[in-house]
Amino acid sequence: MKYEKVINSTPVVLVEFFATWCSHCKKMDPIVIQIAQLLSGKVDVYQIDIEKEEDIAAKENVTGTPTFIIYKDGKPVWRESGEMDGQFLLDKIQSFL
């Protein structure tokens, strides 16, 4: 996976770093999928497994899961870790559109 390509795929990109064993990640999964559907064509959403992409997780200083990073024009503009309200996450992404 070429991370530079991922974060520049659309002007605004949401990346979720997750782990398959993480209970908070499992709770966020349907929310992230729904957001991806709602914003389809405007925002690309990527879910990156920290165990399969350890190098990317380390480069991005991901220490907890889930960690969400919003990129605008390839630059990180917002980052937060942990479970959160879906509407909060959606509003946060839309604020960068």
WODA-V652245 format. One record per residue. N is the residue number from 1. PHI is phi in whole degrees, -180 to 180 (999 if undefined). PSI is psi as a letter, one per 20 degrees, with the letter a starting at -180 (* if undefined). NEAR is the number of other C-alpha atoms within 12 Angstrom. Layout:
n | phi | psi | near
N | PHI | PSI | NEAR
N | PHI | PSI | NEAR
This chain:
n | phi | psi | near
1 | 999 | p | 15
2 | -95 | o | 12
3 | -64 | h | 22
4 | -59 | h | 18
5 | -66 | g | 16
6 | -59 | g | 28
7 | -76 | i | 32
8 | -114 | j | 24
9 | -70 | h | 24
10 | -140 | r | 26
11 | -56 | h | 26
12 | -121 | p | 34
13 | -132 | p | 41
14 | -108 | p | 45
15 | -118 | p | 46
16 | -112 | p | 44
17 | -93 | p | 41
18 | -136 | r | 36
19 | -132 | q | 28
20 | -64 | h | 20
21 | -90 | i | 14
22 | -84 | o | 21
23 | -66 | h | 15
24 | -66 | h | 24
25 | -64 | g | 30
26 | -62 | h | 22
27 | -69 | h | 22
28 | -81 | h | 31
29 | -53 | g | 30
30 | -64 | h | 16
31 | -68 | g | 25
32 | -64 | g | 37
33 | -63 | g | 24
34 | -64 | g | 17
35 | -62 | g | 32
36 | -60 | h | 28
37 | -69 | g | 16
38 | -62 | h | 20
39 | -103 | j | 23
40 | -53 | p | 18
41 | 91 | i | 16
42 | -111 | g | 21
43 | -133 | p | 32
44 | -88 | p | 32
45 | -121 | p | 36
46 | -123 | p | 32
47 | -114 | p | 35
48 | -116 | p | 33
49 | -77 | o | 27
50 | -65 | h | 29
51 | -82 | h | 18
52 | -88 | h | 16
53 | -125 | l | 20
54 | -58 | h | 19
55 | -65 | g | 17
56 | -68 | g | 24
57 | -59 | g | 28
58 | -67 | g | 16
59 | -62 | h | 13
60 | -91 | j | 25
61 | 56 | l | 19
62 | -81 | o | 29
63 | -113 | i | 20
64 | -142 | q | 24
65 | -127 | q | 35
66 | -75 | q | 34
67 | -119 | p | 35
68 | -108 | p | 39
69 | -130 | p | 35
70 | -102 | p | 38
71 | -110 | p | 35
72 | -124 | p | 28
73 | 52 | l | 21
74 | 81 | j | 23
75 | -114 | p | 24
76 | -68 | p | 23
77 | -118 | i | 23
78 | -160 | q | 24
79 | -153 | p | 27
80 | -156 | q | 25
81 | -114 | q | 24
82 | 104 | r | 26
83 | -71 | q | 25
84 | -149 | r | 23
85 | -67 | p | 18
86 | -60 | h | 22
87 | -65 | h | 16
88 | -60 | g | 16
89 | -64 | g | 32
90 | -60 | g | 27
91 | -60 | g | 17
92 | -63 | g | 25
93 | -63 | g | 34
94 | -63 | h | 24
95 | -67 | i | 16
96 | -101 | i | 22
97 | -82 | * | 22
